[in-house]
């Protein structure tokens, strides 16, 4: 009988152990199973702060193909913004551009030298249809030659903080595809290179500095007028747009890429309910696969992460509710968050988020006090998220920028001359008294 009971308890223990193991295995490995990506490199980034949500071999340097055009788009927008060119400029078509634009083995719209095309028309051909001839025409219009434009691309990459990159042309084509017309100063078989992380950082800067780019990248199809009675129907290579073959809710950009060496790649972006992601997948097996892998990344981001409000505007930070005030009518002043502070967290982890307070060293002395007069609403420091070691950003300074001001709640006037004098006298005699007391104590 005892043996049967022991066996019964043993069976129960085995069953409980099995289900507990199954439960924890499912809970801990679900994300990994969902993100078994078929790509050589990938990354998913929250677009507002540059916070990395997921990465896989994101520092591996690979060919980027036409994702190169993200940099060309950036430089076009910058030139327009700086007044160096305008969207209405007419762009002359060089012999090189004319010849390349007629190559039907490449993504192109045919460009004629007896027709005029505006910067806007060529830009749309580049951003929607990945037209290579149109891209080089824009590069020549901005820099005078594609070679000079390539120099601009590499200089801008360094300025933006990209770590792993090499630009050899404006389009993303392998230089071999250009029939000897590759930019001067580059090798005949060179190809543009970047890591997934640097590609995401470039996309981050494009969206942050020129968000209007999405007005074009979200266009599913448009007609390009190459000449009289010559119309080209441009279908966006981004199949995840609303009217594309593989629509995904929220996708409105950004750029596909393909060469034999690069395989199929895609830098995507999608927004839902104020949360925007940037995704990059590199070297997938097919056109369709680059979107399937992107869908896995975006599903992971939207399904498992949410924005949590850590501080409301006007809320005080525990341990930092007040500041001492020197030479004021009040001895201290309350401080609070000048704006609401939110952070992207994985579901179930919101309670583990802490905040840091950093005071403005130019306003606050070594004792942590501020000198009157103090104005209500004056910024005296910043409140930021205390990130754990598991969190990373595309660039260190992006994480530092995710903060809100710490402000003074009420004004404090400077004390009058009499009050300051009496305070000084009181301080003087108080000091004497303390010295005397200490001296007496010393006698005993």
One Martini backbone bead per residue (centre of mass of N, CA, C, O) as a GRO file, in nm:
protein
  444
    1UNK     BB    1   0.059   0.061  -0.023
    2UNK     BB    2   0.301   0.257   0.009
    3UNK     BB    3   0.407   0.204  -0.273
    4UNK     BB    4   0.163   0.319  -0.427
    5UNK     BB    5   0.177   0.603  -0.309
    6UNK     BB    6   0.460   0.668  -0.405
    7UNK     BB    7   0.393   0.627  -0.702
    8UNK     BB    8   0.172   0.838  -0.718
    9UNK     BB    9   0.352   1.080  -0.636
   10UNK     BB   10   0.549   1.042  -0.864
   11UNK     BB   11   0.355   1.091  -1.096
   12UNK     BB   12   0.266   1.371  -1.010
   13UNK     BB   13   0.547   1.500  -1.015
   14UNK     BB   14   0.603   1.449  -1.311
   15UNK     BB   15   0.364   1.609  -1.422
   16UNK     BB   16   0.428   1.880  -1.291
   17UNK     BB   17   0.711   1.906  -1.406
   18UNK     BB   18   0.629   1.902  -1.703
   19UNK     BB   19   0.442   2.157  -1.699
   20UNK     BB   20   0.647   2.354  -1.586
   21UNK     BB   21   0.852   2.319  -1.810
   22UNK     BB   22   0.662   2.396  -2.039
   23UNK     BB   23   0.586   2.676  -1.938
   24UNK     BB   24   0.877   2.800  -1.921
   25UNK     BB   25   0.960   2.737  -2.209
   26UNK     BB   26   0.744   2.903  -2.347
   27UNK     BB   27   0.799   3.174  -2.202
   28UNK     BB   28   1.120   3.191  -2.278
   29UNK     BB   29   1.101   3.092  -2.611
   30UNK     BB   30   0.893   3.242  -2.785
   31UNK     BB   31   1.062   3.466  -2.909
   32UNK     BB   32   1.270   3.285  -3.046
   33UNK     BB   33   1.067   3.135  -3.225
   34UNK     BB   34   0.951   3.391  -3.369
   35UNK     BB   35   1.282   3.475  -3.436
   36UNK     BB   36   1.347   3.277  -3.683
   37UNK     BB   37   1.555   3.402  -3.897
   38UNK     BB   38   1.602   3.436  -4.265
   39UNK     BB   39   1.892   3.599  -4.205
   40UNK     BB   40   2.208   3.747  -4.175
   41UNK     BB   41   2.056   4.019  -4.080
   42UNK     BB   42   1.915   4.213  -3.794
   43UNK     BB   43   1.675   4.484  -3.697
   44UNK     BB   44   1.504   4.654  -3.417
   45UNK     BB   45   1.359   4.991  -3.391
   46UNK     BB   46   1.285   5.263  -3.214
   47UNK     BB   47   1.227   5.574  -3.369
   48UNK     BB   48   1.249   5.798  -3.146
   49UNK     BB   49   1.524   5.681  -2.975
   50UNK     BB   50   1.684   5.413  -3.088
   51UNK     BB   51   1.584   5.158  -2.966
   52UNK     BB   52   1.679   4.832  -2.918
   53UNK     BB   53   1.482   4.534  -2.952
   54UNK     BB   54   1.640   4.382  -3.194
   55UNK     BB   55   1.918   4.147  -3.272
   56UNK     BB   56   2.115   4.007  -3.563
   57UNK     BB   57   2.409   4.058  -3.672
   58UNK     BB   58   2.426   4.393  -3.685
   59UNK     BB   59   2.761   4.421  -3.743
   60UNK     BB   60   2.751   4.303  -4.010
   61UNK     BB   61   2.906   4.340  -4.316
   62UNK     BB   62   2.705   4.430  -4.603
   63UNK     BB   63   2.539   4.443  -4.870
   64UNK     BB   64   2.273   4.698  -4.972
   65UNK     BB   65   2.215   4.812  -5.225
   66UNK     BB   66   1.926   5.015  -5.258
   67UNK     BB   67   1.955   5.122  -4.960
   68UNK     BB   68   2.142   5.353  -5.043
   69UNK     BB   69   1.904   5.563  -5.113
   70UNK     BB   70   1.875   5.680  -4.830
   71UNK     BB   71   2.115   5.872  -4.859
   72UNK     BB   72   2.023   6.020  -5.111
   73UNK     BB   73   1.765   6.128  -4.986
   74UNK     BB   74   1.895   6.291  -4.767
   75UNK     BB   75   2.062   6.483  -4.959
   76UNK     BB   76   1.822   6.600  -5.103
   77UNK     BB   77   1.677   6.723  -4.861
   78UNK     BB   78   1.913   6.896  -4.767
   79UNK     BB   79   1.942   7.070  -5.025
   80UNK     BB   80   1.658   7.186  -5.007
   81UNK     BB   81   1.671   7.298  -4.714
   82UNK     BB   82   1.940   7.484  -4.797
   83UNK     BB   83   1.884   7.601  -5.104
   84UNK     BB   84   2.051   7.450  -5.340
   85UNK     BB   85   1.773   7.331  -5.417
   86UNK     BB   86   1.475   7.232  -5.599
   87UNK     BB   87   1.189   7.067  -5.690
   88UNK     BB   88   1.173   7.250  -5.971
   89UNK     BB   89   1.413   7.167  -6.089
   90UNK     BB   90   1.595   7.121  -6.375
   91UNK     BB   91   1.734   6.819  -6.513
   92UNK     BB   92   2.005   6.713  -6.658
   93UNK     BB   93   2.101   6.468  -6.907
   94UNK     BB   94   2.338   6.256  -6.932
   95UNK     BB   95   2.493   6.015  -7.101
   96UNK     BB   96   2.516   5.821  -6.863
   97UNK     BB   97   2.217   5.829  -6.780
   98UNK     BB   98   2.088   5.751  -7.045
   99UNK     BB   99   2.221   5.474  -7.076
  100UNK     BB  100   2.132   5.350  -6.799
  101UNK     BB  101   1.813   5.399  -6.829
  102UNK     BB  102   1.797   5.167  -7.072
  103UNK     BB  103   1.840   4.941  -6.866
  104UNK     BB  104   1.618   4.669  -6.821
  105UNK     BB  105   1.782   4.497  -6.596
  106UNK     BB  106   1.713   4.748  -6.445
  107UNK     BB  107   1.597   4.982  -6.243
  108UNK     BB  108   1.384   5.195  -6.453
  109UNK     BB  109   1.364   5.506  -6.627
  110UNK     BB  110   1.343   5.661  -6.912
  111UNK     BB  111   1.582   5.905  -7.032
  112UNK     BB  112   1.584   6.221  -7.184
  113UNK     BB  113   1.759   6.492  -7.356
  114UNK     BB  114   1.475   6.636  -7.478
  115UNK     BB  115   1.397   6.648  -7.175
  116UNK     BB  116   1.235   6.749  -6.874
  117UNK     BB  117   1.322   6.718  -6.522
  118UNK     BB  118   1.248   6.711  -6.204
  119UNK     BB  119   1.340   6.653  -5.892
  120UNK     BB  120   1.071   6.528  -5.806
  121UNK     BB  121   1.044   6.317  -6.031
  122UNK     BB  122   1.314   6.169  -5.971
  123UNK     BB  123   1.263   6.108  -5.676
  124UNK     BB  124   1.016   5.926  -5.716
  125UNK     BB  125   1.162   5.717  -5.891
  126UNK     BB  126   1.353   5.636  -5.664
  127UNK     BB  127   1.157   5.583  -5.410
  128UNK     BB  128   0.952   5.387  -5.566
  129UNK     BB  129   1.139   5.239  -5.821
  130UNK     BB  130   1.456   5.253  -5.805
  131UNK     BB  131   1.582   5.450  -6.008
  132UNK     BB  132   1.903   5.479  -6.127
  133UNK     BB  133   1.922   5.714  -6.326
  134UNK     BB  134   1.776   5.920  -6.146
  135UNK     BB  135   1.982   5.911  -5.916
  136UNK     BB  136   2.230   6.016  -6.074
  137UNK     BB  137   2.105   6.282  -6.163
  138UNK     BB  138   2.086   6.393  -5.873
  139UNK     BB  139   2.384   6.374  -5.802
  140UNK     BB  140   2.481   6.566  -6.028
  141UNK     BB  141   2.308   6.812  -5.946
  142UNK     BB  142   2.442   6.848  -5.661
  143UNK     BB  143   2.778   6.774  -5.726
  144UNK     BB  144   2.841   6.726  -6.063
  145UNK     BB  145   2.909   6.427  -5.960
  146UNK     BB  146   2.916   6.110  -5.847
  147UNK     BB  147   3.188   6.119  -5.705
  148UNK     BB  148   3.122   6.370  -5.528
  149UNK     BB  149   2.874   6.239  -5.394
  150UNK     BB  150   3.022   6.007  -5.252
  151UNK     BB  151   3.175   6.189  -5.064
  152UNK     BB  152   2.924   6.299  -4.924
  153UNK     BB  153   2.822   6.029  -4.813
  154UNK     BB  154   3.067   5.964  -4.628
  155UNK     BB  155   3.058   6.225  -4.464
  156UNK     BB  156   2.767   6.190  -4.357
  157UNK     BB  157   2.810   5.922  -4.213
  158UNK     BB  158   3.006   6.036  -4.004
  159UNK     BB  159   2.822   6.262  -3.893
  160UNK     BB  160   2.584   6.044  -3.805
  161UNK     BB  161   2.749   5.784  -3.673
  162UNK     BB  162   2.846   5.577  -3.849
  163UNK     BB  163   3.040   5.267  -3.848
  164UNK     BB  164   2.941   5.072  -4.100
  165UNK     BB  165   3.090   5.175  -4.412
  166UNK     BB  166   3.054   5.197  -4.790
  167UNK     BB  167   3.065   5.429  -5.052
  168UNK     BB  168   3.056   5.405  -5.435
  169UNK     BB  169   2.750   5.490  -5.484
  170UNK     BB  170   2.408   5.613  -5.530
  171UNK     BB  171   2.236   5.323  -5.577
  172UNK     BB  172   2.367   5.002  -5.525
  173UNK     BB  173   2.516   4.909  -5.737
  174UNK     BB  174   2.722   4.736  -5.901
  175UNK     BB  175   2.982   4.856  -6.079
  176UNK     BB  176   2.956   4.641  -6.309
  177UNK     BB  177   2.663   4.755  -6.408
  178UNK     BB  178   2.805   5.038  -6.546
  179UNK     BB  179   2.993   5.006  -6.792
  180UNK     BB  180   3.243   5.196  -6.678
  181UNK     BB  181   3.053   5.434  -6.509
  182UNK     BB  182   3.185   5.456  -6.257
  183UNK     BB  183   3.301   5.620  -6.012
  184UNK     BB  184   3.545   5.803  -5.936
  185UNK     BB  185   3.762   5.626  -5.711
  186UNK     BB  186   3.647   5.342  -5.787
  187UNK     BB  187   3.587   5.023  -5.816
  188UNK     BB  188   3.465   4.808  -6.063
  189UNK     BB  189   3.356   4.586  -5.814
  190UNK     BB  190   3.213   4.756  -5.623
  191UNK     BB  191   3.023   4.782  -5.306
  192UNK     BB  192   2.794   4.862  -5.095
  193UNK     BB  193   2.836   4.905  -4.730
  194UNK     BB  194   2.666   4.760  -4.436
  195UNK     BB  195   2.508   4.750  -4.152
  196UNK     BB  196   2.219   4.714  -3.988
  197UNK     BB  197   2.270   4.936  -3.781
  198UNK     BB  198   2.353   5.165  -3.982
  199UNK     BB  199   2.096   5.154  -4.148
  200UNK     BB  200   1.907   5.230  -3.913
  201UNK     BB  201   2.044   5.500  -3.848
  202UNK     BB  202   1.990   5.632  -4.119
  203UNK     BB  203   1.682   5.605  -4.105
  204UNK     BB  204   1.647   5.765  -3.848
  205UNK     BB  205   1.752   6.038  -3.962
  206UNK     BB  206   1.554   6.068  -4.193
  207UNK     BB  207   1.292   6.069  -4.015
  208UNK     BB  208   1.380   6.298  -3.817
  209UNK     BB  209   1.462   6.526  -4.039
  210UNK     BB  210   1.258   6.392  -4.292
  211UNK     BB  211   0.939   6.290  -4.267
  212UNK     BB  212   0.835   6.355  -4.565
  213UNK     BB  213   0.933   6.092  -4.705
  214UNK     BB  214   0.658   5.930  -4.655
  215UNK     BB  215   0.492   6.061  -4.884
  216UNK     BB  216   0.651   5.876  -5.097
  217UNK     BB  217   0.703   5.580  -4.977
  218UNK     BB  218   0.371   5.533  -4.962
  219UNK     BB  219   0.359   5.493  -5.262
  220UNK     BB  220   0.245   5.239  -5.468
  221UNK     BB  221   0.174   5.426  -5.731
  222UNK     BB  222   0.310   5.571  -6.046
  223UNK     BB  223   0.338   5.801  -6.306
  224UNK     BB  224   0.582   5.828  -6.565
  225UNK     BB  225   0.701   6.091  -6.776
  226UNK     BB  226   0.935   6.053  -7.031
  227UNK     BB  227   0.736   6.141  -7.270
  228UNK     BB  228   0.568   6.149  -7.539
  229UNK     BB  229   0.358   5.895  -7.486
  230UNK     BB  230   0.553   5.813  -7.222
  231UNK     BB  231   0.457   5.569  -6.988
  232UNK     BB  232   0.534   5.480  -6.646
  233UNK     BB  233   0.458   5.221  -6.428
  234UNK     BB  234   0.508   5.260  -6.084
  235UNK     BB  235   0.595   5.006  -5.867
  236UNK     BB  236   0.633   4.937  -5.554
  237UNK     BB  237   0.868   4.727  -5.395
  238UNK     BB  238   0.685   4.758  -5.147
  239UNK     BB  239   0.468   4.501  -5.044
  240UNK     BB  240   0.361   4.631  -4.748
  241UNK     BB  241   0.173   4.804  -4.858
  242UNK     BB  242  -0.162   4.838  -4.872
  243UNK     BB  243  -0.150   4.767  -5.210
  244UNK     BB  244   0.011   4.522  -5.179
  245UNK     BB  245   0.086   4.179  -5.176
  246UNK     BB  246   0.198   4.233  -4.846
  247UNK     BB  247   0.025   4.365  -4.629
  248UNK     BB  248   0.092   4.603  -4.352
  249UNK     BB  249   0.009   4.745  -4.072
  250UNK     BB  250   0.174   5.075  -4.104
  251UNK     BB  251   0.322   5.075  -4.360
  252UNK     BB  252   0.548   5.358  -4.522
  253UNK     BB  253   0.825   5.202  -4.556
  254UNK     BB  254   1.134   5.240  -4.749
  255UNK     BB  255   1.371   5.011  -4.861
  256UNK     BB  256   1.493   4.827  -5.108
  257UNK     BB  257   1.712   4.534  -5.210
  258UNK     BB  258   1.927   4.418  -5.502
  259UNK     BB  259   2.178   4.168  -5.544
  260UNK     BB  260   2.370   3.902  -5.583
  261UNK     BB  261   2.537   3.964  -5.319
  262UNK     BB  262   2.301   4.076  -5.126
  263UNK     BB  263   2.041   4.007  -5.208
  264UNK     BB  264   1.763   4.039  -5.006
  265UNK     BB  265   1.641   4.361  -4.894
  266UNK     BB  266   1.508   4.557  -4.596
  267UNK     BB  267   1.380   4.879  -4.510
  268UNK     BB  268   1.154   4.942  -4.256
  269UNK     BB  269   0.830   5.105  -4.168
  270UNK     BB  270   0.611   5.145  -3.873
  271UNK     BB  271   0.276   5.261  -3.756
  272UNK     BB  272   0.115   5.249  -3.421
  273UNK     BB  273  -0.022   5.443  -3.201
  274UNK     BB  274   0.270   5.614  -3.201
  275UNK     BB  275   0.436   5.355  -3.286
  276UNK     BB  276   0.769   5.330  -3.418
  277UNK     BB  277   0.948   5.138  -3.661
  278UNK     BB  278   1.269   4.994  -3.745
  279UNK     BB  279   1.372   4.777  -4.012
  280UNK     BB  280   1.623   4.510  -4.079
  281UNK     BB  281   1.702   4.305  -4.366
  282UNK     BB  282   1.961   4.065  -4.469
  283UNK     BB  283   2.000   3.831  -4.686
  284UNK     BB  284   1.774   3.690  -4.848
  285UNK     BB  285   1.626   3.455  -5.074
  286UNK     BB  286   1.380   3.661  -5.134
  287UNK     BB  287   1.145   3.888  -5.185
  288UNK     BB  288   0.941   3.765  -4.989
  289UNK     BB  289   1.128   3.710  -4.739
  290UNK     BB  290   1.189   4.007  -4.654
  291UNK     BB  291   0.886   4.042  -4.555
  292UNK     BB  292   0.855   3.804  -4.363
  293UNK     BB  293   1.082   3.893  -4.168
  294UNK     BB  294   0.964   4.171  -4.107
  295UNK     BB  295   0.703   4.069  -3.980
  296UNK     BB  296   0.834   3.938  -3.736
  297UNK     BB  297   0.953   4.192  -3.616
  298UNK     BB  298   0.694   4.366  -3.595
  299UNK     BB  299   0.530   4.173  -3.424
  300UNK     BB  300   0.718   4.176  -3.185
  301UNK     BB  301   0.694   4.479  -3.124
  302UNK     BB  302   0.374   4.516  -3.112
  303UNK     BB  303   0.308   4.260  -2.913
  304UNK     BB  304   0.551   4.313  -2.667
  305UNK     BB  305   0.531   4.635  -2.683
  306UNK     BB  306   0.513   4.935  -2.474
  307UNK     BB  307   0.406   5.235  -2.360
  308UNK     BB  308   0.520   5.384  -2.054
  309UNK     BB  309   0.433   5.590  -1.794
  310UNK     BB  310   0.647   5.726  -1.553
  311UNK     BB  311   0.577   6.042  -1.591
  312UNK     BB  312   0.407   6.315  -1.516
  313UNK     BB  313   0.318   6.615  -1.555
  314UNK     BB  314   0.416   6.749  -1.235
  315UNK     BB  315   0.574   6.524  -1.124
  316UNK     BB  316   0.749   6.390  -0.868
  317UNK     BB  317   1.067   6.292  -0.754
  318UNK     BB  318   1.189   6.071  -0.565
  319UNK     BB  319   1.427   6.256  -0.370
  320UNK     BB  320   1.346   6.534  -0.576
  321UNK     BB  321   1.131   6.765  -0.468
  322UNK     BB  322   1.371   6.960  -0.375
  323UNK     BB  323   1.536   7.286  -0.341
  324UNK     BB  324   1.770   7.477  -0.235
  325UNK     BB  325   1.781   7.831  -0.136
  326UNK     BB  326   1.965   8.114  -0.212
  327UNK     BB  327   1.880   8.429  -0.132
  328UNK     BB  328   1.579   8.382  -0.038
  329UNK     BB  329   1.247   8.395   0.076
  330UNK     BB  330   1.308   8.098   0.037
  331UNK     BB  331   1.467   7.787   0.120
  332UNK     BB  332   1.271   7.641  -0.092
  333UNK     BB  333   1.187   7.431  -0.385
  334UNK     BB  334   0.982   7.288  -0.603
  335UNK     BB  335   1.001   6.996  -0.821
  336UNK     BB  336   0.934   6.884  -1.169
  337UNK     BB  337   0.799   6.757  -1.440
  338UNK     BB  338   0.767   6.922  -1.756
  339UNK     BB  339   0.712   6.630  -1.870
  340UNK     BB  340   0.631   6.350  -2.002
  341UNK     BB  341   0.747   6.007  -1.929
  342UNK     BB  342   0.843   5.754  -2.156
  343UNK     BB  343   0.861   5.389  -2.214
  344UNK     BB  344   0.987   5.109  -2.364
  345UNK     BB  345   0.824   4.796  -2.287
  346UNK     BB  346   0.794   4.493  -2.187
  347UNK     BB  347   0.574   4.292  -2.099
  348UNK     BB  348   0.587   4.308  -1.739
  349UNK     BB  349   0.834   4.555  -1.693
  350UNK     BB  350   0.737   4.837  -1.566
  351UNK     BB  351   0.830   4.806  -1.254
  352UNK     BB  352   1.159   4.822  -1.337
  353UNK     BB  353   1.144   5.129  -1.373
  354UNK     BB  354   1.375   5.393  -1.361
  355UNK     BB  355   1.514   5.710  -1.248
  356UNK     BB  356   1.699   6.003  -1.338
  357UNK     BB  357   1.881   6.282  -1.189
  358UNK     BB  358   1.998   6.589  -1.345
  359UNK     BB  359   2.182   6.866  -1.272
  360UNK     BB  360   2.261   7.192  -1.329
  361UNK     BB  361   2.583   7.305  -1.282
  362UNK     BB  362   2.531   7.617  -1.346
  363UNK     BB  363   2.293   7.641  -1.112
  364UNK     BB  364   2.417   7.426  -0.921
  365UNK     BB  365   2.573   7.365  -0.652
  366UNK     BB  366   2.756   7.147  -0.456
  367UNK     BB  367   2.496   7.143  -0.245
  368UNK     BB  368   2.226   7.168  -0.431
  369UNK     BB  369   2.185   7.478  -0.487
  370UNK     BB  370   1.990   7.772  -0.554
  371UNK     BB  371   1.984   8.099  -0.676
  372UNK     BB  372   1.840   8.380  -0.629
  373UNK     BB  373   1.629   8.410  -0.858
  374UNK     BB  374   1.325   8.213  -0.932
  375UNK     BB  375   1.153   8.066  -1.197
  376UNK     BB  376   0.881   7.950  -1.311
  377UNK     BB  377   0.982   7.679  -1.524
  378UNK     BB  378   1.265   7.638  -1.468
  379UNK     BB  379   1.548   7.473  -1.571
  380UNK     BB  380   1.750   7.237  -1.350
  381UNK     BB  381   1.712   6.971  -1.529
  382UNK     BB  382   1.689   6.604  -1.562
  383UNK     BB  383   1.483   6.328  -1.675
  384UNK     BB  384   1.562   5.978  -1.684
  385UNK     BB  385   1.624   5.668  -1.780
  386UNK     BB  386   1.718   5.376  -1.608
  387UNK     BB  387   1.917   5.175  -1.764
  388UNK     BB  388   1.990   4.873  -1.844
  389UNK     BB  389   2.223   4.651  -1.978
  390UNK     BB  390   2.006   4.543  -2.202
  391UNK     BB  391   2.015   4.826  -2.316
  392UNK     BB  392   2.006   4.987  -2.643
  393UNK     BB  393   2.150   5.202  -2.894
  394UNK     BB  394   2.246   5.326  -3.191
  395UNK     BB  395   2.335   5.569  -2.998
  396UNK     BB  396   2.438   5.709  -2.719
  397UNK     BB  397   2.293   5.995  -2.761
  398UNK     BB  398   2.004   5.883  -2.779
  399UNK     BB  399   1.966   5.793  -2.487
  400UNK     BB  400   2.029   6.078  -2.363
  401UNK     BB  401   1.775   6.227  -2.513
  402UNK     BB  402   1.576   6.060  -2.322
  403UNK     BB  403   1.420   6.339  -2.186
  404UNK     BB  404   1.317   6.562  -1.919
  405UNK     BB  405   1.241   6.834  -1.757
  406UNK     BB  406   1.339   7.002  -1.461
  407UNK     BB  407   1.116   7.205  -1.270
  408UNK     BB  408   0.998   7.489  -1.137
  409UNK     BB  409   0.699   7.562  -0.969
  410UNK     BB  410   0.803   7.831  -0.815
  411UNK     BB  411   0.867   8.138  -0.734
  412UNK     BB  412   1.176   8.306  -0.614
  413UNK     BB  413   1.271   8.562  -0.440
  414UNK     BB  414   1.485   8.787  -0.354
  415UNK     BB  415   1.622   8.895  -0.090
  416UNK     BB  416   1.671   9.150   0.096
  417UNK     BB  417   1.911   9.333   0.242
  418UNK     BB  418   1.824   9.294   0.535
  419UNK     BB  419   1.788   8.988   0.535
  420UNK     BB  420   2.077   8.921   0.445
  421UNK     BB  421   2.218   9.062   0.681
  422UNK     BB  422   2.081   8.906   0.913
  423UNK     BB  423   2.172   8.633   0.813
  424UNK     BB  424   2.474   8.690   0.838
  425UNK     BB  425   2.475   8.760   1.140
  426UNK     BB  426   2.351   8.497   1.232
  427UNK     BB  427   2.576   8.325   1.114
  428UNK     BB  428   2.808   8.448   1.274
  429UNK     BB  429   2.697   8.395   1.568
  430UNK     BB  430   2.651   8.102   1.527
  431UNK     BB  431   2.946   8.033   1.484
  432UNK     BB  432   3.049   8.137   1.755
  433UNK     BB  433   2.874   7.959   1.934
  434UNK     BB  434   2.979   7.689   1.829
  435UNK     BB  435   3.272   7.742   1.907
  436UNK     BB  436   3.225   7.776   2.210
  437UNK     BB  437   3.095   7.506   2.268
  438UNK     BB  438   3.334   7.337   2.166
  439UNK     BB  439   3.539   7.452   2.368
  440UNK     BB  440   3.400   7.361   2.627
  441UNK     BB  441   3.393   7.062   2.557
  442UNK     BB  442   3.708   7.043   2.551
  443UNK     BB  443   3.750   7.078   2.869
  444UNK     BB  444   3.586   6.793   2.924
   0.00000   0.00000   0.00000
